[in-house]
Amino acid sequence: MTDSLPIRARADIAALPPYRQGRQAGADAFKLSSNENPFEPLPSVVAALQGATGVNRYPDASAALLRARLAERFGVTADEVHIAAGSVSILLQLVLATSGPGDEIIYAWRSFEAYPGHVKIAGATAVEVPLLADGRHDLDAMAAAVTDRTRLIIVCSPNNPTGPIVTQTEFEQFLARIPADVLVILDEAYAEFVTDPEAVDGLRELGVIRPNVVALRTFSKAYGLAGLRVGYAVGHRRVLDLARSTAIPLSVTAAAESAALVSLDAEAELLDRVRELTDRRAALVDGLRAQGWRVPETQGNFVWLDTRADSQRIAATFDEGGIIVRPYGDDGLRISIGEAETVEKVLQIAASVVDTLAKGHPALALA
Ligand SMILES: *Cc1c(COP(=O)(O)O)cnc(C)c1O
């Protein structure tokens, strides 16, 4: 049989490379390539999963218990919360609901890899605005990129994979320049790891004041439920109705919903773990900088090295040392904050690599 596509399909979709996951770690390697939480699930989460019965039944389609719980917590109504199988699902729902062929979606680049894929699925046009040299969003250029065709702008804070936040002030000044009928998604997948008090907080006051802003959060990263797939959005009821309309019904399982509820009960404990991770982040960033690396100011559970054309080679060196990192083409590489012992391991390998870079390499701090 030939390997050519045997059916008629959308040419733009047929041209896409199928999704490929970062490499899975072998038994003796640490996987620091997917921004996962290295801690084992809490016993209460495991118990909730074991106690979940009735998988012969469909789940509650609206995840009403979790919605009510989040609504209470953020001081909004349950209609102003939307739950889905990962916040990446909500992104796609809102992309599909707002944009089609001829419409433009603006986001910073490099940012979360799902954005360009979602835009292509919708048949819309991506407007990628390059990050500033320090890995931050260029919000001026993003506001200047708005046209009559703009339907959606995605702001990622902290930015995956480079790490910096957008400040509350920057975000408000940015919104003032954006037409009120253009949806702005604030993707805050790493919000719980933020320690900078200046950082934007999408759940503090938006949604209410700014009906065109939706804040996106997830249980995958800080709460350690990546494998269960549950994320949420907070925003205007009618805007979230659009996401509910493009969602595949019944995608959030009862197990995911109950694990999320139990995690909210155990939040103090989970946030202690987050604090351990942000301490490790500080140790790693300090160590890397002491070796001469230029590390953008990161507020997520990962660090970025601007390794450019050396990215694949350096990722392979980490690999040989038992640390799986994520190289991004010829742009750079991202290393997640993982188990306690990985901090030293990463620093050891990084020290051996830093000497292989030419003077003036963008991954190095100016001497
Ligand atoms: C991990 C991540 C998400 C989504 O994660 P889900 O597991 O789908 O909730 C969304 N945005 C960014 C920037 C991320 O890094």
The ligand as a Tripos MOL2 file, in Angstrom:
@<TRIPOS>MOLECULE
LIG
   15    15     1     0     0
SMALL
NO_CHARGES

@<TRIPOS>ATOM
      1 C1          0.4650   23.4350   29.9640 C.3       1 LIG1
      2 C2         -0.1490   24.6610   29.3540 C.ar      1 LIG1
      3 C3         -1.5240   24.7780   29.1210 C.ar      1 LIG1
      4 C4         -2.5610   23.7460   29.2610 C.3       1 LIG1
      5 O1         -2.4910   22.7060   29.9420 O.3       1 LIG1
      6 P1         -3.7300   21.7010   30.0830 P.3       1 LIG1
      7 O2         -3.0530   20.4910   30.5660 O.co2     1 LIG1
      8 O3         -4.3780   21.5420   28.7600 O.co2     1 LIG1
      9 O4         -4.6540   22.3470   31.0640 O.co2     1 LIG1
     10 C5         -2.0270   25.9480   28.6250 C.ar      1 LIG1
     11 N1         -1.2480   26.9750   28.3640 N.ar      1 LIG1
     12 C6          0.0820   26.9150   28.5560 C.ar      1 LIG1
     13 C7          0.8950   28.0990   28.2410 C.3       1 LIG1
     14 C8          0.6650   25.7660   29.0380 C.ar      1 LIG1
     15 O5          1.9950   25.7010   29.1690 O.3       1 LIG1
@<TRIPOS>BOND
     1     1     2 1
     2     2     3 ar
     3     2    14 ar
     4     3     4 1
     5     3    10 ar
     6     4     5 1
     7     5     6 1
     8     6     7 2
     9     6     8 1
    10     6     9 1
    11    10    11 ar
    12    11    12 ar
    13    12    13 1
    14    12    14 ar
    15    14    15 1
@<TRIPOS>SUBSTRUCTURE
     1 LIG1         1 GROUP 0 **** ****
